[in-house]
Amino acid sequence: MVLSLVSLCAKEVVSDHSSSPCWLRWVPRELYRPLLEAAFTSCRPLAVGELVQRWPERALRVGGRRKPGQTAPNRLCIQALLLAVVRGLSDRRCALQILDLCGLQGDEGGMGDPMGGWSLTVALCTMVVQARGGAQRAQRREGERERKRFSALEREKDIKRERGQWRRGKEPNGDEASNDRERMALSGVLGEEEMIKGIRRRMEIERKRDGTLAGSAGIKKENEERDLGSDVLVHVRADLFVNARSWERARVALNTAGPLKLQCRYLRVEEISVSSIRTLLDLLPRQGLQGIDVRYSSLGVAGLAELLPLLSAFPALNSLRLHYCNLDFRRDHPGQEEALRDLSQGLAQLQELRRLSLTALRLPGQLRVLLSSLPQPLEIVELPYLSLSPVDLAYLSCSHHASTLQQLDLSENRLDENTLPSIRRLLSQASSSLQHLSLSGCGLNDSLMGLLLPSLGGCWALKSLALALNPLSMSGLMDLVRMAARMPSLRQLLYPNPLEDYQPGLPDRPSSAQLLDWPLDETTDINMTSSQLNRVLIDSGRTDLFLTCDLLNYDKDLID
């Protein structure tokens, strides 16, 4: 990445913190952004804090999608940013009103010590509560100053009254002029009394407002936003990650009325109950929530049916992801049809839903019931470990979602000769829109892959293709790579290790779990396989197609 002259100069400026008092006063507002980026890149938390505390613009966005090779901001820099936001509330030089931190979180323990989603959520909640405490202390100080001014006016009034009484006692038979002076003094005292009454009235109004703020914590969120919106100085927008350890802190922060207002773009919850999730949804602002990701929570069918109507209150919600939430329809249970009907009706209320991810929910034969009720066609469908039946795949290939799919994940759903026609029909319907496809662990051997290759080759918009943990031989793998080389839009291929690279003893058609656990043959040169595949690309003139068998580090988003 080639740096511009402005970036190079900004990096040099922020490198010496001792010189910041000299240049901070003279920096034009156009240079604040490159200076802040240089401070994050060079890990200069003190410079980050000083720039953010004086931020001259209405909005500040930190985060978003990172470029390849670019690391997430350092933990110390993020902490300095949050502290500076709180300090900037009382700094007249700071014009900040909107702080957008969506996508700022990195991987815990990654390079550069980034701040993960859970740590960032805890830090944001702490910042909101601290800002509220600071505002209350400032309000108490202002009230104390107001009381002192009121006491001074009272003392001044008493002094003037005593002077008037002394003068009346000294001049009992005063002339007309003295009477006029007395009337003027009395009118002045009355004017001061009116002013004191006005001050007292303002103090009573402030006390009533404080009582209203304290008592409104339990009312509905939309009423709180309407009544207290004028007290918010900075709106903080971020992706939140809440689990059992951070739930109480998140609840307090979302329920706190103060100068900072926490808003959520994507909510991820793990290992918390249905009632706790419902509480979070009640506290979140209705506008702005675009997605919810529920993981490792024992929702059950009844719990999910209870949550879906609550999600309809968020008009911008376009993504719903459910991972390992204890939904199992493989066995007949009393009331199962009614529960499915409730789920279908709940999904039908999500008018803007474009992404649906269901992982390991065990819903064989029920895909039509769930997806047919959606009012708009889906663009992203992720159904790994779902035990899909031939009926499910047949419905998906003919549904109103097929022609609009941009991303499809059917990993770990075993395919065979009976289901392959449905997959080919689905790929044909999505050939002009599909960009990312994952069929990892689907049991595709050489013969099945040979039947599927023409359909894969017809997906001319495909950018990434994942086929790991499929039992392909070296011959079948070479055919796959030759086909991939003829797909002009394809940029990334995750291929399986050929069967020849494993130690002897594998069954004829091994499962994905067996391929994952079976050791590779140490006598075989793994690099030789990679060299042969890359030779096919070179002979085809494809230098822009990346081949990898590294399942753990594969990331389709790197090519976007």
Residue pairs with C-beta under 8 A, 6 or more apart in sequence:
1 67
1 69
3 11
6 31
6 34
7 34
7 37
7 38
10 31
10 34
10 35
10 37
10 38
11 38
11 41
11 42
13 19
13 23
13 35
13 38
14 20
14 35
14 38
14 39
14 42
14 44
14 47
15 42
15 44
17 44
17 46
17 47
20 46
20 47
20 50
24 50
24 54
27 35
29 56
29 57
32 51
32 54
32 55
32 56
32 57
35 47
35 51
36 48
36 51
36 52
36 62
38 44
39 45
39 47
39 48
39 51
39 77
40 48
40 62
40 73
40 74
40 77
43 74
43 76
43 77
43 112
44 77
45 74
45 76
45 77
45 79
45 80
46 80
48 77
48 80
48 81
48 84
49 80
49 81
49 83
49 84
49 87
50 84
51 84
52 60
52 80
52 81
52 84
52 85
52 88
52 96
53 84
53 87
53 88
53 91
53 93
53 94
54 88
54 91
54 93
54 94
55 88
55 94
55 95
55 96
56 93
56 95
57 95
57 96
58 95
58 96
58 97
58 98
59 96
59 97
59 98
59 99
59 100
60 96
60 98
60 99
60 100
61 100
62 73
62 81
62 99
62 100
62 101
62 104
63 73
63 100
63 101
63 102
63 103
63 104
63 105
64 102
64 103
65 103
65 557
65 560
66 72
68 558
71 106
71 110
71 111
71 112
71 114
72 104
72 105
72 106
72 107
72 110
72 112
72 114
72 115
73 104
73 106
73 114
73 115
74 112
74 113
74 114
75 113
75 114
75 115
75 119
76 113
78 104
78 115
78 120
78 123
79 115
79 123
82 123
82 124
82 127
83 127
85 96
85 99
85 127
85 131
85 234
85 236
85 260
86 127
86 130
86 131
86 134
86 260
88 94
88 96
88 234
89 131
89 134
89 135
89 233
89 234
89 259
89 260
90 134
90 138
96 234
97 233
97 234
97 235
98 234
98 235
98 237
99 234
99 235
99 236
99 237
100 237
100 238
101 120
101 124
101 236
101 237
101 238
101 239
102 237
102 238
102 239
102 265
102 266
103 239
104 115
104 120
104 238
104 239
105 114
105 115
105 116
105 117
105 120
105 239
105 241
106 112
106 114
106 115
106 116
107 114
107 116
108 114
108 116
108 118
108 119
115 123
116 241
117 239
117 240
117 241
117 268
118 241
118 243
118 246
120 238
120 241
121 238
121 240
121 241
121 242
121 246
121 250
122 246
122 249
124 236
124 238
124 240
124 253
124 262
125 246
125 249
125 250
125 252
125 253
125 262
126 249
126 253
127 236
127 260
128 236
128 253
128 256
128 258
128 260
128 261
128 262
129 252
129 253
129 256
131 258
131 259
131 260
132 256
132 257
132 258
132 259
132 260
134 259
135 258
135 259
139 206
139 210
143 203
143 206
146 199
146 202
146 203
147 203
149 199
150 196
150 199
150 200
150 203
153 192
153 195
153 196
153 199
154 196
156 192
157 189
157 192
157 193
157 196
160 185
160 188
160 189
160 192
161 189
164 182
164 185
164 186
164 189
167 178
167 182
168 182
171 178
174 182
212 227
213 228
213 231
213 257
216 223
216 224
216 227
216 228
216 257
217 255
217 257
220 282
221 282
221 283
221 284
221 285
221 286
222 286
224 257
225 285
228 257
231 257
231 258
231 259
232 258
232 259
232 260
232 261
233 259
233 260
234 259
234 260
234 261
235 261
235 263
236 260
236 261
236 262
236 263
237 263
237 264
237 265
237 288
238 262
238 263
238 264
238 265
239 264
239 265
239 266
239 267
239 268
240 250
240 262
240 264
240 266
240 267
240 268
241 268
241 269
241 270
242 250
242 267
242 268
242 269
242 270
242 272
242 280
243 269
243 270
243 271
243 272
244 270
244 271
244 272
247 272
247 276
247 280
250 280
251 279
251 280
251 283
253 262
254 262
254 280
254 283
254 284
255 283
261 285
263 284
263 285
263 288
264 284
264 285
264 288
264 289
265 288
265 289
265 290
265 291
266 289
266 290
266 291
266 292
266 293
266 319
267 280
267 284
267 289
267 291
267 292
267 293
268 292
268 293
268 295
269 276
269 277
269 280
269 292
269 293
269 294
269 295
269 297
270 294
270 295
270 296
270 297
271 295
271 296
271 297
272 297
273 297
273 298
274 297
274 299
274 303
274 306
274 307
277 294
277 297
277 307
278 306
278 307
278 310
281 307
281 310
281 311
281 313
282 310
284 314
286 313
286 314
286 315
287 315
287 316
288 316
289 314
289 316
289 317
290 316
290 317
290 318
290 319
291 317
291 318
291 319
291 320
291 321
291 355
292 311
292 317
292 319
292 320
292 321
293 319
293 321
293 323
293 357
294 307
294 321
294 322
294 323
294 325
295 321
295 323
295 324
295 325
296 323
296 324
296 325
297 303
297 325
297 326
298 325
298 326
299 307
299 322
299 325
299 326
299 327
300 325
300 326
300 327
301 327
301 329
301 336
301 339
301 340
301 343
302 339
303 325
304 322
304 325
304 327
304 343
304 346
305 339
305 342
305 343
305 346
307 346
308 342
308 343
308 345
308 346
308 347
308 349
308 350
309 346
309 349
311 317
311 320
311 346
311 349
311 350
312 346
312 349
312 350
312 351
315 351
315 352
316 352
317 350
317 352
317 353
318 352
318 353
318 354
318 355
319 353
319 354
319 355
319 356
319 357
319 380
320 350
320 353
320 355
320 356
320 357
321 355
321 356
321 357
321 359
321 382
322 357
322 358
322 359
322 361
323 357
323 359
323 360
324 359
324 360
325 361
327 361
327 362
327 363
328 361
328 362
329 336
329 340
329 362
329 363
329 364
329 365
329 366
330 362
330 364
330 387
340 366
340 369
340 370
341 369
343 369
343 370
344 369
344 370
344 372
344 373
345 373
347 353
347 370
347 371
347 373
347 374
348 373
348 374
348 375
350 374
350 375
351 375
351 376
352 376
353 374
353 376
353 378
354 376
354 378
354 379
354 380
355 378
355 379
355 380
355 381
355 382
356 371
356 374
356 378
356 380
356 381
356 382
357 380
357 381
357 382
357 383
357 409
358 382
358 383
358 386
359 382
359 384
359 385
359 386
360 384
360 385
360 386
361 386
362 386
362 387
363 370
363 386
363 387
363 392
364 386
364 387
364 388
364 389
364 392
365 389
365 391
365 392
366 392
367 383
367 388
367 391
367 392
367 395
367 396
368 391
368 392
368 395
368 399
371 378
371 395
371 396
371 399
371 401
372 395
372 399
374 401
377 400
377 401
377 403
377 404
378 401
378 404
378 405
379 404
379 405
379 406
379 407
380 405
380 406
380 407
380 408
381 396
381 401
381 405
381 407
381 408
381 409
382 407
382 408
382 409
383 409
383 410
383 413
384 409
384 410
384 411
384 412
384 413
384 438
385 411
385 412
385 413
386 392
386 413
387 413
388 410
388 413
390 418
390 419
390 422
393 413
393 419
393 422
393 423
393 426
394 422
396 402
396 422
396 426
397 422
397 423
397 425
397 426
397 429
398 425
402 426
402 429
402 430
403 429
403 430
403 432
403 433
404 430
404 433
405 430
405 433
405 434
406 433
406 434
406 435
406 436
407 434
407 435
407 436
407 437
408 426
408 430
408 434
408 436
408 437
408 438
409 436
409 437
409 438
410 423
410 438
410 439
410 442
411 438
411 439
411 440
411 441
411 442
411 466
412 440
412 441
412 442
412 512
413 442
414 442
414 443
415 423
415 439
415 442
415 443
415 444
415 448
416 443
416 448
417 448
420 448
420 451
420 452
423 452
423 455
424 451
424 452
424 455
427 434
427 437
427 455
427 456
427 458
427 459
428 455
428 458
430 459
431 458
431 459
431 460
431 461
432 460
432 461
433 461
434 459
434 461
434 462
435 461
435 462
435 463
435 464
436 462
436 463
436 464
436 556
437 456
437 459
437 462
437 464
437 465
437 466
438 465
438 466
438 556
439 466
439 467
439 470
440 466
440 467
440 468
440 469
440 470
440 494
440 496
440 512
440 551
441 468
441 469
441 470
441 511
441 512
442 470
442 512
443 470
443 471
443 509
443 511
443 512
444 452
444 467
444 470
444 471
444 472
445 470
445 471
445 472
445 476
445 509
446 472
446 473
446 475
446 476
449 470
449 472
449 476
449 479
449 480
450 476
450 479
453 479
453 480
453 483
456 462
456 465
456 483
456 487
457 483
457 486
457 487
459 487
460 487
460 488
460 489
461 489
462 487
462 489
462 490
463 489
463 490
463 491
463 492
463 556
463 559
463 560
464 490
464 491
464 492
464 493
464 494
464 556
464 559
465 484
465 490
465 492
465 493
465 494
466 494
466 554
466 556
467 480
467 493
467 494
467 495
467 496
468 494
468 495
468 496
468 549
468 551
468 554
469 496
469 512
469 515
469 516
469 551
470 496
470 512
470 515
471 496
471 499
471 506
471 509
471 510
471 515
472 480
472 495
472 496
472 498
472 499
473 498
473 499
473 500
474 498
474 499
474 500
474 529
474 532
476 498
477 495
477 496
477 498
477 529
477 533
478 532
478 533
478 536
480 493
480 495
481 493
481 495
481 533
481 536
481 537
481 547
482 536
482 540
484 490
484 493
484 545
485 536
485 537
485 540
485 542
485 545
486 540
490 545
491 544
491 545
491 546
491 559
492 545
492 546
492 548
492 554
492 556
492 558
492 559
493 545
493 546
493 547
493 548
494 548
494 549
494 550
494 551
494 554
495 533
495 547
495 548
495 549
496 515
496 549
497 515
497 520
497 526
497 529
497 549
498 529
499 506
500 521
500 524
501 520
501 521
501 524
501 526
501 529
502 515
502 518
502 519
502 520
502 521
503 518
503 519
503 520
503 521
504 521
505 518
506 514
506 515
506 518
507 514
510 518
520 526
530 547
530 549
533 547
534 547
537 543
537 545
537 547
546 559
548 554
